[in-house]
Amino acid sequence: MSPASRAYPPDRVVLREVGLRDGLQMVEHFPSTTAKADWLHRESAAGVRHFEVGSFLPAHAMPQFADVRGVIDICRDLGVHAAALALNDRGAADAVQTPLNEIVTVVSATEEHSQANARRSQADAIALVGRTVEMAKGAASPPLVQAGISMAFGCSIAGAVPSDDVVRIAAACVEAGADLLGLADTVGFAGPDQVTDLVTRVQRELGDVVLSIHLHDTRGMGIANASAALDAGVRVIDGSLGGLGGCPFAPGATGNVVFEDLVYLCERKGFATGIDLEQLMSVRDIAATAMPDEPLYGATPRAGAPRQIDWRAS
Amino acid sequence: MSPASRAYPPDRVVLREVGLRDGLQMVEHFPSTTAKADWLHRESAAGVRHFEVGSFLPAHAMPQFADVRGVIDICRDLGVHAAALALNDRGAADAVQTPLNEIVTVVSATEEHSQANARRSQADAIALVGRTVEMAKGAASPPLVQAGISMAFGCSIAGAVPSDDVVRIAAACVEAGADLLGLADTVGFAGPDQVTDLVTRVQRELGDVVLSIHLHDTRGMGIANASAALDAGVRVIDGSLGGLGGCPFAPGATGNVVFEDLVYLCERKGFATGIDLEQLMSVRDIAATAMPDEPLYGATPRAGAPRQIDWRAS
């Protein structure tokens, strides 16, 4: 069994809560480290076991992630899986000094977006994945390395993205040693049939690499796309509490797929998540207090889970 | 070709906009007849061809539907398909005096809900479908009769609903002469796999009757359920502008599946809707003005449709 399969057992669905990373990416006000600790403590008590909690970047650039080391220590103390972004060599070098479980690297699906967003070529981004893998191997407790492919379902700059390109980049990332692949609908263009097609294609070409999907609800397709991904065999899905996160290319747009509704979807499809939905929904209070300007999305939190039917997976 | 297939051609998707019926079911403030005319005019200009526009009930009970005859006349003048509810003999008798295209009758999927909500047995409700069919046949221009099965995916009173029960009721409604069947997730309990199962079962047992689905987004599953229904062969889907409608059993809950996001879903899945999304979204202003207390949902209206990709079905 690969290290990635130990962290993400293939026989069950793992929902990764990315609110403390992607949900904070664009906010002005953000939770204090104490509030983040409370968030993680209460979500882990609700049964969430996998988190993305920050990004290794200069504190002056992204003050919301200045406490990433402390937050990773909190995850270690709670015994939950902690992932964080490292987008350059310095970030990766810093990341491997922590008890992080997973370093998330990012490669754009298009050369145009890679140059505009990361100011490097796709080839350089893939080389960075390789160097991050090497650094991870040298760590006291080697973290997994995820290669997340942003704009995999369409690009805010280049438009449509051929699935051949995504497969090629994914294969290069696996070749470079990535333990997991992530397919990200960064700007929320995808529809469910597209998810089915791309996921099926990547799985066919890349065998049994652990595949995760990162969905945005920018056009309301998040849950439908997650359902399609589950049907196609994906077992690792990102979401954020309250759908926090927005879209950098569409001011006022909805953000990540809503974690609470994702739990309902999985359970209703027969995939046990191990997550107590009532307890999870109560954590929204922390976000509401720490980020009063950020709308909290989600339908299940408004209605509550059904009391009259047994909606949980057995 | 059956009359129902003429109104709902089997080779294309028809989206029915039910905001002026289900969207007004629980509101205190509602659009004037002039505002409804503007709504219908602008949505039909955007390409929407099928509407549910009211309910034949005593005006004192439901003042929002007191102008239903005038609204049906507006639909006739616009040349769009107008449906309205008739929930008793008096309503059906009134309905057939109008140029209505479709009378919607309702049978509860559970005896408990039928008694509690309609104060009649399921057998009596099915008999009423039959009488409505007879009245329709005698009309100058016979309307279609839809038998909508409420609580088909779970009941707010009885809980889980066996698909055998839904199939049995659906068969009885077809036997009684209903031209179309509707399956309604009245309280938003359904998940996509359940939609696939029930739709497949009903289609297998009832052959080529025109089947529509009426979804609520109460737990955020609306678009995923619509996608599952489309995949299973359903070609008629209800939705409401801005997701208007709420849930009578969950105060503050989201309402019908959002029509605007439904258009995006269909187009992204390759089903041309004939609807101009930009024009459609602009109609939200009417709802916002006429019903300032009602939240307008929908992700696509927040973000706008993508400009960088060709998201429309060819």
Interface residues (C-beta under 8 A of the other chain):
Chain A: G154 C155 S156 I157 A158 G159 A160 V187 G188 F189 A190 G191 P192 D193 Q194 D217 T218 R219 G220 M221 I223 A224 A226 S227 A228 C247 A250 G252 A253 T254 V258 D261 Y264 L265 R268 K269 G270 G298 A299 T300 R302 A303 G304 A305 P306 Q308 I309 D310 W311
Chain B: G154 C155 S156 I157 A158 G159 A160 V187 G188 F189 A190 G191 P192 D193 Q194 D217 T218 R219 G220 M221 I223 A224 A226 S227 A228 C247 A250 G252 A253 T254 V258 E260 D261 Y264 L265 R268 K269 G270 G298 A299 T300 R302 A303 G304 A305 P306 Q308 I309 D310 W311
